[in-house]
Amino acid sequence: MEHDVQTQFVTAGSLLYEVEHRPWLPPDGQWLLSQRWNDLLMMHFAVEPAALRRLVPDGLTLELYDGAAWLTVMAFATSHARPSGVPPLPGLSFFPQINLRTYVTAEEKPGGYYLSVDCGNLSAVWFARMFFRLEYWHASMQLTGATIRSQSNGNGGLHYRARRLHGPSAQGGPARLEVDYAPVGEVQHARQHSLDEFLSERYCIYSQRGRHYYRIEVHHQPWPLQRAEADLRINSMAEPLGLLLPEQPQICHFSRSIRLLNWAPERIASLE
């Protein structure tokens, strides 16, 4: 256990030396949270810009790619989550999570805007609500092995199931997600200016509370991406927002694991 804790501290610190790929440097101050995202599925849906524009605060510019706005459902398992200076705590550092995000920019810094975040750990929900000012909701979640298997490389698949316990509901009841997925092909990094880069390489998150806007700086290595096969059975995660998504996403990405550092939110005075 002691060796694992030391490894996490070294990894988080050394990550800050890898900045050549970033559009701007990470903050000088101490990061607030270190975490790892595992077995991540990103399901990307092209959406009419007007449908998303009404859900994004006026101070943020909704980003488009070739005239389309994009909504991404990100399902994954968080591990090794810990505040700065604290080792991972048993029972609090591992939990499934679903992010529903779109793509925005402010002050020439492109980032993500989270329409909702569902989390399988109630303590993590309260921590994130308190420190990150994001719309976190508690959900019942399971991530297990699945029957789906990639036809191209034999990679075993995963099964993700989630049901929101508290928070806005869909038309037929609690917001839900059920999907089987598996990686396909070789691991690659997104090409510059490509749609893959637009949908993955984001180094900040925006949020709003009252009339105040906030930017949460994020740092990670370039995303190690694979295409994914997904059997999407249930997806009502966007319905509480008044969005009905297509039955299947236009694009699916998979990433086995990536480490992220998050800083505390900073108020953006120019947007108020």
C-alpha positions in Angstrom: 0.0 0.0 0.0 2.8 2.4 0.9 4.5 1.8 -2.5 1.2 2.5 -4.3 0.7 5.8 -2.5 4.2 6.9 -3.3 3.7 6.0 -6.9 0.5 8.1 -7.1 2.4 11.2 -5.7 5.3 10.8 -8.1 3.0 10.3 -11.1 0.9 13.3 -10.4 4.0 15.5 -9.9 5.8 14.3 -13.0 2.7 14.8 -15.2 3.2 18.6 -14.8 6.4 18.4 -16.8 4.5 17.1 -19.9 3.1 20.3 -21.3 4.3 20.5 -25.0 0.9 19.3 -26.3 -1.1 21.9 -24.4 -2.6 25.1 -26.0 -1.6 27.0 -22.8 0.5 26.2 -19.7 -1.2 24.8 -16.6 -1.6 27.1 -13.6 1.4 27.8 -11.4 -0.6 27.1 -8.2 -1.1 23.8 -6.5 -3.7 21.5 -8.1 -6.7 20.5 -6.0 -7.6 17.0 -7.2 -5.7 14.1 -8.9 -7.7 11.2 -10.4 -7.5 8.5 -13.0 -10.3 7.8 -15.6 -10.5 4.1 -16.6 -12.3 2.1 -19.4 -13.8 5.3 -20.7 -16.4 5.4 -23.4 -17.2 8.7 -25.1 -20.4 8.7 -27.2 -20.6 11.8 -29.4 -23.9 13.1 -30.7 -24.3 15.9 -33.3 -27.0 18.2 -32.1 -28.7 21.3 -33.6 -26.8 24.3 -32.2 -30.1 26.0 -31.0 -30.9 23.0 -28.9 -27.7 23.3 -27.0 -27.4 27.0 -27.0 -30.4 27.4 -24.7 -28.6 25.2 -22.1 -25.3 27.1 -22.1 -24.9 30.3 -20.1 -24.9 33.5 -22.2 -21.4 34.4 -21.2 -20.0 31.3 -22.9 -19.6 30.8 -26.7 -21.0 27.5 -27.9 -18.3 25.9 -30.2 -19.3 24.2 -33.5 -17.4 21.9 -35.7 -18.4 22.1 -39.4 -21.6 23.8 -38.3 -22.7 21.2 -35.8 -22.8 21.4 -32.0 -21.8 18.2 -30.2 -23.0 16.6 -27.0 -20.9 13.8 -25.4 -21.9 11.1 -22.9 -18.7 10.0 -21.1 -19.1 6.8 -19.0 -16.0 5.6 -17.0 -14.7 4.5 -13.7 -12.7 7.0 -11.6 -9.9 5.6 -9.5 -7.0 7.0 -7.3 -9.1 10.2 -6.7 -7.4 12.3 -3.9 -7.1 15.9 -2.9 -3.6 17.4 -3.0 -1.4 16.2 -0.2 -3.7 13.3 0.7 -3.3 9.6 -0.3 -6.3 7.8 -1.9 -8.8 6.9 0.8 -10.4 3.4 0.8 -14.1 3.6 -0.2 -13.8 7.2 -1.5 -11.2 7.0 -4.3 -13.0 4.6 -6.7 -16.4 5.2 -8.3 -18.2 5.1 -11.6 -19.1 8.4 -13.2 -21.0 9.7 -16.3 -20.3 13.2 -17.7 -22.7 14.9 -20.1 -20.8 17.7 -21.7 -20.8 20.1 -24.6 -18.0 22.3 -26.0 -17.6 26.0 -25.3 -15.0 28.8 -25.2 -14.4 32.0 -23.2 -11.4 34.4 -23.3 -10.0 32.3 -26.2 -9.7 29.2 -24.0 -11.8 26.3 -25.4 -13.1 23.9 -22.8 -16.0 21.7 -21.8 -19.3 22.7 -20.2 -20.9 19.9 -18.1 -24.6 19.8 -18.4 -24.7 17.1 -15.7 -22.4 14.7 -13.9 -23.7 11.4 -12.3 -21.5 9.7 -9.7 -21.8 6.4 -7.9 -20.2 7.8 -4.7 -22.3 10.2 -2.6 -19.2 11.6 -0.8 -17.7 12.5 -4.2 -20.9 14.2 -5.2 -20.8 16.5 -2.2 -17.1 17.2 -2.6 -17.5 18.1 -6.3 -20.6 20.3 -5.6 -18.7 22.1 -2.9 -15.4 22.7 -4.6 -16.1 22.6 -8.3 -19.6 24.2 -8.5 -20.8 21.5 -11.0 -24.2 19.8 -11.3 -23.4 16.5 -9.7 -26.1 13.9 -9.0 -26.0 10.6 -7.1 -26.7 7.5 -9.1 -26.6 3.7 -8.8 -23.9 2.5 -11.2 -22.2 -0.7 -12.3 -19.3 -1.3 -14.6 -18.5 -4.9 -15.4 -17.3 -7.2 -18.2 -19.7 -7.5 -21.1 -20.6 -10.0 -23.8 -19.6 -7.7 -26.6 -16.2 -8.3 -28.0 -14.4 -6.4 -30.7 -14.4 -8.1 -34.0 -11.1 -6.6 -35.1 -8.7 -7.3 -32.2 -10.5 -9.5 -29.7 -10.5 -7.0 -26.9 -13.0 -7.9 -24.2 -15.9 -5.5 -23.7 -17.5 -3.8 -20.8 -21.1 -3.3 -19.6 -22.1 0.0 -18.0 -25.4 0.5 -16.2 -26.6 3.6 -14.4 -29.8 4.9 -12.8 -30.0 8.3 -11.2 -31.1 8.2 -7.6 -31.5 11.9 -6.9 -31.9 14.8 -9.3 -33.8 15.7 -12.4 -35.8 12.9 -14.0 -36.4 11.8 -17.6 -39.9 11.5 -19.1 -40.3 7.8 -18.1 -38.6 8.0 -14.7 -35.0 8.4 -13.5 -32.3 9.2 -16.0 -30.6 5.9 -17.1 -27.8 4.6 -19.2 -27.2 1.0 -20.3 -24.5 0.2 -22.9 -22.1 -2.6 -23.9 -18.9 -1.4 -25.5 -15.4 -2.6 -26.6 -12.3 -0.9 -28.1 -11.5 -1.3 -31.8 -8.2 -0.8 -33.5 -4.9 0.7 -32.4 -4.4 3.4 -29.8 -3.8 6.8 -31.5 -3.6 10.5 -30.6 -6.0 12.9 -32.3 -4.7 14.8 -35.4 -4.5 18.5 -35.0 -7.6 20.4 -36.1 -9.5 17.1 -36.5 -13.0 16.3 -35.1 -11.3 13.8 -32.7 -9.2 16.6 -31.3 -12.2 18.9 -31.0 -14.1 16.3 -29.0 -11.2 15.2 -26.7 -8.4 17.7 -26.1 -10.0 20.0 -23.6 -7.9 21.6 -20.8 -10.5 23.5 -18.8 -14.1 23.2 -17.6 -16.6 26.1 -17.3 -19.3 26.5 -14.7 -21.8 29.2 -13.5 -23.3 30.0 -10.2 -25.7 32.9 -10.1 -24.1 35.7 -12.1 -20.6 34.4 -11.6 -18.6 32.3 -14.1 -15.8 30.0 -13.2 -13.0 28.2 -15.0 -11.6 24.9 -13.7 -8.1 24.2 -15.2 -7.4 20.6 -16.2 -4.2 18.9 -17.1 -3.6 15.5 -18.7 -1.5 13.9 -21.4 -2.8 13.7 -25.0 -5.8 11.3 -25.0 -4.8 7.7 -26.0 -7.9 7.0 -28.2 -9.3 4.0 -29.9 -12.5 3.7 -31.8 -15.2 1.9 -29.9 -18.1 -0.4 -30.8 -21.1 0.3 -28.6 -24.4 -1.4 -28.2 -26.5 1.4 -26.7 -29.6 -0.1 -25.1 -30.9 2.8 -22.9 -29.8 6.4 -22.9 -32.1 9.0 -21.2 -29.3 11.0 -19.6 -30.1 14.1 -21.7 -33.9 13.9 -21.3 -34.1 15.9 -18.1 -32.6 18.8 -20.1 -35.3 18.5 -22.8 -33.0 16.8 -25.3 -33.9 13.7 -27.2 -30.7 12.2 -28.7 -30.5 9.9 -31.6 -30.7 6.2 -30.8 -27.0 5.7 -31.6 -24.0 8.1 -31.5 -22.3 9.3 -34.6 -18.8 8.6 -33.1 -17.6 6.5 -30.2 -14.1 6.7 -28.6 -12.5 4.5 -26.0 -9.6 5.2 -23.7 -8.2 2.6 -21.3 -6.8 5.0 -18.8 -5.7 8.6 -18.3 -4.6 10.6 -15.3 -6.0 14.1 -14.8 -5.2 17.0 -12.4 -7.8 19.6 -11.6 -7.3 23.0 -10.1 -9.8 24.9 -7.9 -12.3 27.0 -9.9 -11.2 30.6 -10.7 -13.8 33.3 -11.1 -13.9 34.9 -14.6 -14.6 38.6 -13.9 -14.7 39.6 -17.5 -17.9 37.6 -18.1 -19.9 39.2 -15.3 
